[in-house]
């Protein structure tokens, strides 16, 4: 009589399936790295690689003023998609 085959359980690693977060920019101000929610600098600093920055400035015009003298330049060290509406 033959012996039954043994099965060794294993795991298969799948790719990451997290959806990117969407960060909404609704303010034209620049209060620095710990500024207000809705400011471009604040949303970039809070974003992870692969996230989306959506700029919606209805009624505010189309120019965001950055205070580089006070707050320094804006660095974008992660891979982001930035969309202006």
C-alpha positions, 0 to 999 in steps of 0.5 A: 500500500502506497503512502499518501502524499503530504502537502506542505502549506505555503503563502504567496505574497501579493502586491500592495493593494492600498488605494492612494489618499486624496489630499484636497487643497482649498486655501491659498495661504502658506502658514508653514510646515504645521499650517492649516489643513487645506494648504498646499504645503501642509497637504504635501507634508502629510502625503505618502508616496503615490497619494494625490494632491487635488487643488480646488480653489473655487472663488479664490483665483488661481495663485497660491503665494508661498512665503519662502522667506518665512517658511522655506522652499517646499520640498516634494521628496515623495512621488505625488500626483498633483492635479489643479482644477 
